[in-house]
Amino acid sequence: MTKQEARQQLEALRDELNEYNYQYHVLDNPTVSDAEYDQKMKQLKSIEAEYPALVTADSPSQRVGGEPLDAFEKVTHRVPMLSLGNAFNEEDLRDFDRRVREGLATETVTYVCELKIDGLAISLRYQDGLFVQGATRGDGTTGEDITSNLKTIRSIPLRIKDASPIEVRGEAYMPQQSFLSMNEAREANDEEPFANPRNAAAGSLRQLDPKIAAKRNLDIFLYAVGEWESGSLETHSDRLEYLQQLGFKTNPEWRKCEGIDEVIQYVEAWVEKRANLSYDIDGIVIKADNLEAQEQLGFTAKSPRWAIAYKFPAEEAVTKLIDIELSV
Ligand SMILES: NC(=O)c1cc2c(=O)c3cc(F)ccc3oc2nc1N
């Protein structure tokens, strides 16, 4: 095979494998058998072995990186990654809504409600369509570069159609099933089990060896845009739809709510439905939908004034109580 033929074959195989990966891990709708996927991957790797110069950053063979790192580099978030203020009951939610309406001098606010994924806040940066850097929130201004670990998350696209620089944010998490089977394996090896999926996800993303992170079956839901020069959308909900069009995994349960009464209905519905999810949530995030309204309301030193997190009553407090009772 000539170098030109190899280049063409590799491009076709990359596109095919990245599309299969998207259907399987983002849409949860596999279109080929594992055997067929593995066969194509083997073909790609053998041509890349023959022509190493033709390996590209978005090749599916590059998901599980090379050598373990000695340490994580620091990353500065030019747009700070802040944390959300909390609401614990209906009164807190109504107080939040009153502050927003007063700040905007408007009667009713359109909100977007999202499930609050109980994981790790993550930032992904794309340049010329390529995934170039991934980082933790850290202290909001300085995070850790964990690009090699994030590349192992199959639902993160290595390339997107939009070539303009864009930073997207989301929550990396460990699905409950992965958590249970990982802890079974750890206990079989006399290793300390993780307390909960959130700690397991944090521990996995802090591994210096990406081969370990690759085995942890982590996943991610994207929910916001950080830096984005060419951004021209008017609402947060438009941004969620744009992220989905770009090939990112967004959580399908978000809803637009007109006014705080609809928000409270959404929250109450999920107190019940939460138990049926295949991943942990610790609350509901409520955001003013209009981006100009967000701009007008701005931020306190550590949180947006245009969003709040309604926290479910802590479940682990109950299990801890039971553990104590059982242990006496
Ligand atoms: N865990 C989550 O599922 C989740 C978390 C955040 C944030 O932490 C968050 C922090 C901000 F300063 C602003 C918006 C946010 O939106 C968010 N939206 C979500 N869905």
The ligand as an SDF file (V2000), in Angstrom:
LIG
                    3D

 20 22  0  0  0  0  0  0  0  0999 V2000
  -23.3860   18.8220   38.6160 N   0  0  0  0  0  0  0  0  0  0  0  0
  -24.1710   19.2320   37.6100 C   0  0  0  0  0  0  0  0  0  0  0  0
  -24.8890   18.4370   37.0110 O   0  0  0  0  0  0  0  0  0  0  0  0
  -24.1300   20.6700   37.2320 C   0  0  0  0  0  0  0  0  0  0  0  0
  -23.2240   21.5320   37.8510 C   0  0  0  0  0  0  0  0  0  0  0  0
  -23.1880   22.8880   37.4800 C   0  0  0  0  0  0  0  0  0  0  0  0
  -22.2710   23.8350   38.0990 C   0  0  0  0  0  0  0  0  0  0  0  0
  -21.4420   23.4500   38.9810 O   0  0  0  0  0  0  0  0  0  0  0  0
  -22.3380   25.2200   37.6740 C   0  0  0  0  0  0  0  0  0  0  0  0
  -21.5050   26.1900   38.2520 C   0  0  0  0  0  0  0  0  0  0  0  0
  -21.6260   27.5040   37.8120 C   0  0  0  0  0  0  0  0  0  0  0  0
  -20.8590   28.4580   38.3690 F   0  0  0  0  0  0  0  0  0  0  0  0
  -22.5180   27.8700   36.8110 C   0  0  0  0  0  0  0  0  0  0  0  0
  -23.3420   26.8940   36.2320 C   0  0  0  0  0  0  0  0  0  0  0  0
  -23.2540   25.5800   36.6740 C   0  0  0  0  0  0  0  0  0  0  0  0
  -24.0730   24.6360   36.0860 O   0  0  0  0  0  0  0  0  0  0  0  0
  -24.0650   23.3430   36.4760 C   0  0  0  0  0  0  0  0  0  0  0  0
  -24.9420   22.5170   35.8660 N   0  0  0  0  0  0  0  0  0  0  0  0
  -24.9900   21.1970   36.2150 C   0  0  0  0  0  0  0  0  0  0  0  0
  -25.8960   20.3960   35.5570 N   0  0  0  0  0  0  0  0  0  0  0  0
  1  2  1  0
  2  3  2  0
  2  4  1  0
  4  5  1  0
  4 19  2  0
  5  6  2  0
  6  7  1  0
  6 17  1  0
  7  8  2  0
  7  9  1  0
  9 10  1  0
  9 15  2  0
 10 11  2  0
 11 12  1  0
 11 13  1  0
 13 14  2  0
 14 15  1  0
 15 16  1  0
 16 17  1  0
 17 18  2  0
 18 19  1  0
 19 20  1  0
M  END
$$$$
